Amino acid sequence: MALQVSEESLKKTTKCPSKFLCLTENDNLMCSKERPMCSVEVPLESMIFVRDKNNHYTNNDCVYKVAYGSGYLCTCPIRFEIYSRYNM
């Protein structure tokens, strides 16, 4: 089953290299064919602090992942809405 997000989030997500693959199903969330979606550690106001399931990747492998201290912030509007709407 495909996940649903607002038109506003779709318009804000301008750098998605995988053409919104994360919206195609909700059982095995993927950011790309090679990258499982990071899990949420802490939700913030408009982004999320995530645990990177892709530890062997560098920060440059995800356009929305920003290093912050010893972890990462995910700035993807769609990822934030998936967490907010579906708690995933």
Disulfide bonds with the S-S distance in Angstrom:
none
